[in-house]
Amino acid sequence: MSNITFDHIEKIGHIIYEDEVCQHVHYPEMLSRYDSNFILFKTMPSLTTFKETARMLRTFHQKYNQKHLKFIFPSNEKITADILSYLTEENYDIGFLELYTIEPSQFATSVHRHVDVQPVTEDNLEVFLKLQYEEDLKYGETFATEKKALLQRRFHDSHKHQLLAYYDGIPVGSTELIEEVTTVEIDNLFVLEAFQRKGIGTQLQQYVMQKFHHKIVILVADGEDTPRDMYQKQNYVYQGFQYEVLKVEGD
């Protein structure tokens, strides 16, 4: 599993420019999604290059009334001190992601009788979309509406699998899976706050381990969030980190 990198993680968006320094990813289908509209640095930029790139991205985003700037830095490299100082001065949010992998046979779990995990089909698609929409409203109605349309498109993609978790018959959580030849990525896993710590997230993952027992399961966790502790306890293997920064500018 040592050859699994952040390159294996799905990025929803179109590469509209690329050179030896960076990729510019843009997704006009969902302009409100920060994770689909960003610059990915392939090598660590100098401070001058970063400032120039930020000016370019700001000008580009203004054409589409996008008010954010997002940059992803090369994996397993810390941001240089001068860029870090500049980001702090400019009020960027600075965070990092961690990449984890697991062989399904190594997954540590237990059975939770109240939880039932089902694949999303035509019969429960509207339930899935409603649950997602209500969860996404905390990011704004525009985002929630665009995300619903995105999920509907992905429902018809044979390489995407959507799961819905019920607790005593109530829909309370879901996740999406991205299937590749040798891997399956767990993405967008969430459980309603009122139903957390009841084993629902674990059961969603257990479904994945059973269905895709012949593949390597991969996921990305917020490096400063609590789910990463759960993944470590479940025997996921840490594979690396990647810094990303975000600035949302006012009107």
C-alpha positions in Angstrom: 0.0 0.0 0.0 3.0 2.3 0.1 2.4 3.4 -3.5 -1.0 5.0 -2.6 -0.7 8.8 -2.7 -3.0 11.8 -2.9 -3.0 11.3 -6.6 -5.4 8.4 -6.1 -7.9 10.7 -4.4 -10.7 11.9 -6.7 -10.8 15.6 -7.5 -14.1 16.8 -8.9 -13.2 19.5 -11.5 -11.6 20.2 -14.8 -7.9 21.0 -15.2 -8.0 24.1 -17.3 -4.3 25.0 -17.1 -1.2 23.0 -16.1 2.5 23.6 -16.2 5.5 22.3 -14.2 4.5 24.4 -11.2 0.8 24.0 -10.8 -2.6 22.8 -11.9 -5.6 25.1 -12.1 -8.8 23.2 -11.4 -12.2 24.7 -12.2 -15.7 23.3 -12.1 -18.4 25.6 -13.6 -21.0 23.0 -12.8 -20.6 23.9 -9.1 -18.8 27.2 -8.6 -19.7 27.2 -4.8 -17.6 24.0 -4.1 -14.2 25.2 -2.9 -12.8 21.6 -3.3 -13.5 21.8 -7.1 -12.1 25.3 -7.8 -8.5 25.7 -6.7 -4.8 25.8 -7.5 -2.7 22.7 -6.8 1.0 23.3 -6.6 3.1 20.5 -7.9 6.2 21.9 -6.4 6.5 24.2 -3.4 6.3 27.8 -4.8 8.5 30.7 -3.8 6.6 33.5 -2.0 6.8 35.6 -5.2 5.3 32.8 -7.2 2.5 32.2 -4.7 1.6 35.9 -4.7 1.5 36.0 -8.5 -0.6 32.9 -8.6 -3.0 34.2 -6.0 -3.5 37.4 -8.0 -4.2 35.3 -11.1 -6.7 33.1 -9.3 -8.5 36.1 -7.7 -8.9 37.7 -11.1 -10.2 34.5 -12.6 -12.7 33.8 -9.8 -14.0 37.4 -10.0 -15.2 36.7 -13.5 -17.5 34.0 -12.1 -18.4 35.9 -8.9 -16.5 33.4 -6.8 -15.2 34.9 -3.6 -12.8 32.3 -2.4 -9.1 31.4 -3.0 -8.0 27.9 -2.3 -4.5 26.4 -2.7 -3.2 22.9 -2.2 0.5 22.3 -1.6 2.6 19.4 -2.6 2.0 16.3 -0.5 4.3 15.5 2.4 5.9 19.0 2.3 5.4 21.6 5.0 4.7 25.2 3.9 7.8 27.3 3.9 8.1 29.9 6.7 7.9 32.9 4.5 4.7 31.7 2.8 3.2 30.7 6.1 3.9 34.1 7.6 2.2 35.7 4.5 -0.8 33.4 4.7 -1.2 34.3 8.4 -1.0 38.0 7.6 -3.6 37.6 4.9 -6.0 35.7 7.1 -6.0 32.4 5.2 -7.4 29.4 7.0 -4.5 26.9 7.1 -5.1 23.2 7.5 -3.9 19.8 6.4 -5.3 16.5 5.3 -4.1 13.0 6.1 -4.3 10.0 3.7 -5.2 6.6 5.1 -5.4 3.1 3.5 -6.6 -0.2 4.8 -6.9 -3.8 3.5 -10.5 -4.7 4.3 -9.5 -7.9 6.2 -7.7 -5.6 8.7 -10.7 -3.5 9.5 -11.6 -3.5 13.2 -15.4 -3.4 13.8 -18.3 -4.7 15.7 -21.9 -5.4 14.8 -24.5 -2.7 15.6 -28.0 -4.2 15.4 -29.9 -0.9 15.2 -28.0 0.2 12.1 -28.9 -0.9 8.6 -26.8 0.2 5.6 -28.3 0.1 2.1 -27.0 1.1 -1.3 -28.8 4.0 -2.9 -31.2 2.9 -5.6 -34.1 4.5 -7.5 -36.3 3.5 -4.5 -34.4 5.5 -1.9 -32.6 8.1 -4.0 -35.0 10.9 -2.9 -34.4 10.0 0.8 -30.6 10.1 0.2 -30.8 13.5 -1.6 -33.1 15.0 1.1 -30.8 13.9 3.9 -27.8 15.4 2.0 -29.6 18.6 1.2 -30.6 19.3 4.8 -27.0 18.5 5.9 -25.5 20.8 3.3 -27.8 23.8 4.1 -25.3 24.8 6.8 -23.1 25.9 3.9 -25.8 27.9 2.2 -28.8 27.2 0.0 -26.8 27.7 -3.2 -24.3 25.1 -2.2 -26.9 22.6 -1.0 -28.9 23.0 -4.3 -25.8 22.6 -6.5 -24.6 19.6 -4.4 -27.9 17.9 -4.9 -27.6 18.2 -8.7 -24.0 16.9 -8.4 -25.2 13.8 -6.4 -27.9 13.2 -8.9 -25.4 13.1 -11.8 -23.1 10.8 -9.8 -25.9 8.4 -9.1 -25.9 7.4 -12.8 -22.1 6.9 -12.8 -21.3 3.2 -12.6 -17.9 3.9 -10.8 -19.7 5.8 -8.0 -21.6 4.1 -5.2 -23.8 5.9 -2.7 -24.8 4.4 0.6 -27.5 5.3 3.1 -27.5 4.4 6.8 -30.6 3.9 8.8 -30.9 3.8 12.6 -34.1 2.0 13.7 -35.5 2.8 10.3 -34.5 6.5 10.3 -32.1 7.8 7.6 -29.2 9.3 9.6 -26.0 9.0 7.6 -24.4 8.4 4.2 -21.3 8.1 2.2 -20.1 8.0 -1.4 -17.6 5.5 -2.8 -15.3 6.0 -5.8 -14.4 2.7 -7.3 -11.2 2.3 -9.3 -9.3 -0.8 -10.6 -7.4 -1.6 -7.4 -8.9 0.9 -4.9 -12.2 2.2 -3.5 -12.3 5.6 -1.9 -14.6 6.5 0.9 -15.8 10.1 0.6 -18.3 12.5 2.0 -19.1 10.2 5.0 -21.3 11.9 7.6 -23.7 11.0 10.3 -26.3 13.4 11.7 -25.0 15.0 15.0 -27.8 13.6 17.1 -26.9 10.0 16.0 -23.2 10.2 16.3 -21.2 7.7 18.5 -23.7 5.0 17.8 -21.6 2.9 15.5 -23.2 4.3 12.3 -20.0 5.5 10.7 -18.4 2.1 11.5 -21.3 0.2 9.9 -21.0 2.3 6.7 -17.4 1.4 6.5 -18.0 -2.3 7.3 -20.4 -2.4 4.3 -17.5 -1.1 2.1 -15.1 -3.7 3.5 -17.4 -6.6 2.8 -18.5 -5.4 -0.7 -15.0 -4.5 -1.8 -12.9 -7.0 0.1 -10.6 -7.5 -2.9 -9.6 -3.8 -3.1 -7.5 -1.3 -1.1 -9.8 1.1 0.8 -8.6 4.7 0.9 -9.8 7.9 2.5 -8.7 11.4 3.5 -9.2 12.8 7.0 -8.9 16.3 8.4 -5.6 16.3 10.2 -7.1 18.3 13.0 -10.4 16.6 13.4 -11.5 13.7 15.7 -12.5 11.1 13.0 -8.8 10.6 12.3 -8.5 9.0 15.7 -11.4 6.6 14.9 -9.6 5.6 11.6 -6.4 4.9 13.5 -8.2 2.7 16.0 -9.9 0.8 13.1 -6.4 -0.1 11.8 -6.1 2.3 8.9 -2.5 2.9 7.9 -1.3 6.5 7.6 0.2 7.3 4.2 1.0 11.0 4.3 -0.2 14.6 4.6 -1.0 17.5 2.4 -1.5 21.2 3.4 -4.3 23.3 1.9 -5.3 26.9 2.6 -8.5 28.8 2.0 -9.5 32.5 2.1 -13.1 33.6 1.6 -13.2 37.2 0.7 -16.1 39.7 1.4 -18.3 41.4 -1.0 
